Each structure stands twice: as structure tokens, then as C-alpha cells.
Amino acid sequence: MKRAVRHAVKPYPIRDLPDGRRLELPGRGTTYITESGPADAPTVFLLHGVSTSGILGWYPAIPALNSDFHVVTIDQRWHGRGIRSSEFTLVDCADDVAAVADRLGVDQFTAAGFSMGGGIAQLAWQRHRDRVAGLVLCSTGPYFSSIDPDRLASEQRISKALKVIDKMMPTPSDATLDDWQGNHLKWGIAQMTSTRLGDQGTFATAMSHFDSRPWLAEIDVPTAVVVSTRDKVVQPERQQLLVDGIPGAQRFDVDGGHACCVLGAEAFVPELSKAVHAVASLKSVS
């Protein structure tokens, strides 16, 4: 809580963010992406966590990566300005990633995912093995907490209560969502409220169906695991299961909690950069 308050008062600097655009994915719907960095550099897809947006979850990391990489963020479906579909599944999100790559003319890419995005990254590899050349898995594991029925029921109860708040919250305009150079707190709140709070139960249900433990050992691409060592949502021991289960996986430690991609960005971004460069270097050697 102290970190959250401190971040609201003095947030991590918002700088040098790329313009975004809506992108039609044939047969799937319209999503929202940002794209920056050299077009001919190795591509990194940054896949955000639950109940946020691509730009909000990754804004500290984008300027640190896009000098060396072609960096793409995506608003996952039901998040931000992502696809609105009748159902939400992580499998669909993983297939959306491949569909964005198709539209951008990207043959292969590194999938870097934070929390829920880490599960989506793993599924992107499982379902599109010819496309995913490397994985960077941050503050995530081979399964999520809502796999426990009691935890899932609790999250669904909370979600039901939050639906009341959604009805009172205005939908932020594109102009507000894109104005990162203006009032930073206003921009951050707009990004947060662009995903409906009451959908958390649906997200929790979708995440409860994810379990990569049966096929972790099959992952055959360079992989880095960025472990948030003070994480109380995805405990470090669960993150370590990825290191132990994926052949050759490298571990990078961040002294931070589960929201370290933003609230602990000073520690997170350097380790993320090391992880992405390590995976890209191994990929180039292979």
C-alpha cells in the first residue's frame, strides 16, 4: 500500500511513449496496439497483466527496450481497448497475439508476459511454436491462484460487488487515454478504468483453467524468468517452478512485489532488460 501511495504522489516517469492505434484482426475483432523501435530489429511482444492495459502495464519498460528491439504492446481482449467478445479465455488471448504478428508481418517474436500475460505467453508458445522464438516470464507461474476453488469463489464475489462501481464510472475517451504528456495521475486512472472492474471474476475463471505444468518440459526456446522476490500474489516458489521446469531457463531476481512492473519499476526494468537481451542473444546464436 505504501508503494502504491508513493507511486500516486511521485509516479515512475512517463516518457517517450509511442502513439497507439486500433488494429483489425480478421475474424477476431479490433484491438489496440503500440509499436515502436526499429522495424528490422528483433520483435518483443509485451503482454500485460490482469485488469490493466498494454501501455499502463509496460510504460516504464518501453523506452528501455525500443532502442534495441521492435516493441509491441497489445490490449488483451476485455482489457483497455482490446477485443470485446462474448467470452474471455487465455487461449483466445494467445491466438490474438499470433494474429497481431500476422497483421504486422512479424514472422517470429519473443513473448514477454507479466502475471496473466506470462500465462498467455506460455500458451502462445504452445499453440504457435513456429512463431515464438523466446519467452520472458515475469511475476508469473505455471498456474494462477484462482485454480483453487475457494480463491476463485472469493474473486467472483468481489467482482460482483465491483459491477456496481462500473455502472457509476464513465468510459474514458480516446483523447484522455492517449494524453500521457498531460496530467499523469488522470492518465493512469483513465487507463485503469478502461478495463471494467466487475470483469475480474471472469478473468479469474479464465485463469483458473490455465496449468502449464504438464508441458513445461517441452518448451524448447530460450527462456528467462523474472522473479519478484517479495511477491504475495504469485509467490516466488511458484515462479521458481518455471525455472525448474523449463530446460535451460535463466532466473533474474527483482526485489519487489507483484506490481513491480510499475510500482517497483526502478528495480524491475533493468532486470527485464537483461532478461530480454539474454533471450535475444541465445536466439541469435541458435
C-alpha positions in Angstrom: 0.0 0.0 0.0 2.9 2.4 0.8 4.4 1.8 -2.6 1.0 2.5 -4.3 0.5 5.8 -2.4 4.1 6.8 -3.1 3.6 6.0 -6.8 0.4 8.0 -7.0 2.3 11.0 -5.5 5.5 10.5 -7.4 4.9 8.0 -10.2 7.7 6.4 -12.3 8.4 8.9 -15.1 6.1 8.6 -18.0 8.3 9.5 -21.1 8.9 8.7 -24.7 5.8 6.6 -25.2 4.7 5.7 -28.8 1.4 6.5 -30.3 -1.0 3.7 -30.5 -3.6 2.6 -33.0 -6.6 0.3 -33.4 -5.8 -2.9 -35.4 -8.4 -5.1 -37.0 -7.7 -8.8 -36.7 -9.7 -10.6 -39.4 -12.3 -12.8 -38.0 -11.4 -11.9 -34.4 -12.2 -8.2 -33.8 -10.4 -4.9 -33.2 -7.7 -4.5 -30.7 -5.3 -1.7 -29.7 -1.6 -1.8 -30.0 1.5 0.4 -29.7 4.6 -0.3 -31.9 8.0 1.3 -31.5 11.7 0.7 -32.2 13.5 -0.3 -35.3 11.2 -2.3 -37.6 14.1 -4.6 -38.6 15.1 -5.3 -35.0 14.1 -8.5 -33.1 10.4 -8.2 -32.1 9.3 -8.3 -28.5 5.6 -8.6 -27.6 4.9 -7.2 -24.2 1.8 -8.9 -22.7 0.2 -7.2 -19.8 -1.3 -8.5 -16.5 -4.9 -8.8 -15.5 -7.2 -5.7 -15.2 -4.7 -3.2 -16.8 -3.8 -2.2 -20.4 -0.8 -2.7 -22.6 0.6 0.8 -22.2 -0.2 1.1 -18.5 1.4 -2.2 -17.6 4.5 -1.6 -19.7 5.1 2.2 -19.9 8.3 2.1 -17.8 9.8 -0.7 -19.9 9.0 0.6 -23.4 11.7 3.3 -23.6 14.3 0.9 -22.1 13.7 -1.7 -24.8 12.8 0.0 -28.0 16.3 1.3 -28.8 17.4 -2.3 -29.4 14.1 -4.1 -30.2 10.9 -3.7 -32.2 8.5 -3.5 -29.2 4.7 -4.2 -29.5 2.1 -3.9 -26.7 -1.4 -5.3 -27.1 -4.5 -4.6 -25.1 -5.7 -8.1 -24.4 -9.4 -8.8 -25.1 -11.8 -7.3 -22.5 -8.9 -5.1 -21.4 -8.4 -1.4 -22.3 -9.3 -1.0 -25.9 -9.0 -4.7 -26.7 -11.4 -7.0 -28.4 -14.9 -7.3 -26.9 -16.0 -10.8 -27.4 -18.8 -13.0 -25.9 -16.3 -15.0 -23.9 -12.8 -14.4 -22.3 -10.2 -17.1 -22.4 -6.4 -17.1 -22.2 -6.3 -19.4 -25.3 -8.1 -16.7 -27.3 -5.7 -14.1 -26.0 -2.7 -16.2 -27.1 -4.2 -16.6 -30.5 -4.8 -12.9 -30.7 -1.0 -12.4 -30.2 -0.3 -14.6 -33.3 -3.0 -12.7 -35.2 -1.3 -9.3 -34.4 2.0 -10.8 -35.5 0.3 -11.8 -38.8 -1.1 -8.3 -39.4 2.3 -6.7 -38.6 4.2 -9.1 -40.9 6.2 -10.4 -38.0 7.4 -14.0 -38.5 8.9 -14.7 -35.1 9.0 -12.9 -31.8 9.9 -13.0 -28.2 6.8 -13.2 -26.0 7.3 -11.3 -22.7 4.4 -11.6 -20.3 3.7 -10.2 -16.8 1.5 -12.2 -14.5 -1.6 -13.2 -16.6 0.5 -12.1 -19.6 3.0 -14.8 -18.6 0.4 -17.4 -18.9 -0.7 -16.0 -22.3 3.0 -16.0 -23.4 3.3 -19.7 -22.5 0.1 -20.5 -24.4 1.3 -18.6 -27.4 4.4 -20.8 -27.5 2.3 -24.0 -27.0 -0.2 -23.1 -29.8 2.2 -21.3 -32.2 5.6 -22.9 -31.7 6.9 -21.8 -35.1 6.2 -18.1 -34.2 7.5 -17.8 -30.6 11.3 -17.7 -30.6 11.8 -16.9 -26.9 10.0 -16.3 -23.7 10.4 -13.8 -20.9 8.1 -14.7 -18.0 7.7 -12.1 -15.3 6.0 -12.4 -11.9 4.1 -15.4 -13.1 3.9 -19.2 -12.8 2.7 -22.3 -14.4 -0.8 -21.8 -12.8 -2.7 -19.0 -11.1 -4.2 -18.7 -7.6 -7.8 -19.0 -8.9 -7.1 -22.6 -9.7 -8.1 -23.1 -6.0 -11.9 -23.2 -5.8 -12.1 -21.1 -2.6 -9.9 -18.4 -4.1 -12.0 -18.4 -7.3 -15.2 -18.1 -5.4 -13.8 -15.2 -3.4 -12.7 -13.3 -6.5 -16.1 -13.9 -8.1 -17.9 -12.4 -5.0 -15.6 -9.3 -5.2 -16.2 -9.0 -8.9 -20.0 -9.0 -8.3 -19.7 -6.1 -5.9 -17.4 -4.2 -8.2 -20.0 -4.3 -11.0 -21.9 -1.6 -9.1 -18.9 0.7 -9.3 -18.6 0.1 -13.0 -22.1 1.5 -13.5 -21.0 4.8 -12.0 -17.7 5.1 -13.8 -17.7 7.0 -17.1 -15.9 5.3 -20.1 -12.7 7.2 -20.6 -12.3 8.9 -24.1 -9.6 8.1 -26.5 -8.3 11.6 -26.0 -7.8 11.1 -22.3 -6.3 7.6 -22.8 -3.8 9.0 -25.2 -2.8 12.1 -23.2 0.2 10.7 -21.4 2.0 14.0 -21.6 -0.7 15.8 -19.6 -1.8 15.0 -16.0 -0.1 11.7 -15.3 -2.5 10.7 -12.5 -5.5 11.4 -14.7 -3.9 9.4 -17.5 -3.2 6.5 -15.1 -6.8 6.4 -13.7 -8.2 6.5 -17.2 -6.1 3.6 -18.2 -7.1 1.7 -15.1 -10.8 2.3 -15.6 -10.7 1.4 -19.3 -11.0 -2.2 -18.1 -14.2 -2.9 -16.2 -13.6 -3.7 -12.5 -16.5 -6.1 -12.5 -14.9 -8.4 -15.1 -12.4 -9.6 -12.5 -14.5 -12.7 -11.8 -14.5 -13.6 -15.5 -10.7 -13.1 -15.6 -10.2 -15.3 -12.5 -12.3 -18.1 -14.1 -10.3 -18.0 -17.3 -7.0 -18.0 -15.3 -8.2 -21.0 -13.2 -8.2 -23.1 -16.4 -4.5 -22.4 -17.1 -2.0 -25.0 -16.0 1.2 -25.4 -18.0 2.9 -27.9 -15.7 2.1 -30.9 -17.9 4.1 -29.4 -20.8 6.7 -27.1 -19.3 9.5 -29.5 -20.1 8.6 -29.4 -23.8 9.4 -25.7 -24.0 12.5 -25.6 -26.3 13.1 -21.9 -26.8 15.4 -19.6 -24.8 13.5 -18.6 -21.7 14.1 -16.1 -18.9 12.1 -16.0 -15.7 12.0 -12.6 -13.9 11.1 -13.4 -10.3 9.6 -10.8 -8.0 11.1 -12.0 -4.7 8.6 -10.3 -2.4 5.5 -11.3 -4.4 2.5 -12.3 -2.3 0.2 -12.9 -5.3 2.4 -15.3 -7.2 4.8 -16.5 -4.6 8.5 -16.8 -5.6 8.3 -20.5 -5.0 5.6 -20.8 -7.7 7.7 -18.6 -10.1 10.6 -20.9 -9.4 8.6 -23.8 -10.9 9.1 -22.2 -14.3 12.9 -22.1 -13.7 12.9 -25.7 -12.6 10.5 -26.9 -15.3 11.7 -25.2 -18.5 15.0 -26.6 -19.8 17.8 -24.0 -19.7 15.6 -21.3 -18.2 17.6 -18.4 -16.7 16.4 -16.6 -13.5 16.6 -12.8 -12.9 15.6 -11.5 -9.5 13.7 -8.3 -8.7 13.4 -7.0 -5.2 9.7 -6.2 -5.4 6.1 -7.3 -5.1 3.6 -8.3 -7.6 3.1 -4.9 -9.2 6.8 -4.3 -9.6 6.5 -3.7 -13.3 5.1 -0.2 -12.4 5.3 0.3 -8.6 8.8 -1.1 -8.4 9.9 -0.2 -12.0 13.3 1.2 -10.8 14.3 -2.4 -9.9 12.2 -4.2 -12.5 13.1 -2.5 -15.7 16.9 -3.2 -15.5 16.3 -6.9 -14.8 13.7 -7.1 -17.6 16.1 -5.6 -20.0 18.8 -8.1 -19.0 16.3 -10.9 -19.4 15.2 -9.8 -22.9 18.7 -9.3 -24.1 19.7 -12.7 -22.8 16.9 -14.4 -24.6 17.6 -12.5 -27.8 21.3 -13.3 -27.6 20.6 -17.0 -27.2 18.1 -16.8 -30.1 20.7 -15.2 -32.4 23.3 -17.9 -31.5 20.8 -20.7 -32.3 
